[in-house]
Amino acid sequence: MLECNIDARGQAARLIAGIGALSFGLVLAIFTMFGVLPSTIGWIVVAGSVFGGAFAIFEARAGWCVVRAMGFKTRL
């Protein structure tokens, strides 16, 4: 089903990017809870960041990249 299409460097890059996106989402959630960001847009951005980070971590663990699966070439 999900055929491995990235090497160890690509997996490491996606894992680091995923952890960074999840961390960024957590910081944005705190800012939104304390009213620094407007709640409507803040929670949408938090959800996008958390979903994107979780998906990047999934790609790293699976060794599979959706962009490469669509036929695009990536550096990593």
Sequence and secondary structure as in RCSB ss.txt:
>XXXX:A:sequence
MLECNIDARGQAARLIAGIGALSFGLVLAIFTMFGVLPSTIGWIVVAGSVFGGAFAIFEARAGWCVVRAMGFKTR
L
>XXXX:A:secstr
       HHHHHHHHHHHHHHHHHHHHHHHHHHTTSS HHHHHHHHHHHHHHHHHHHHHHHHT  HHHHTT    
 
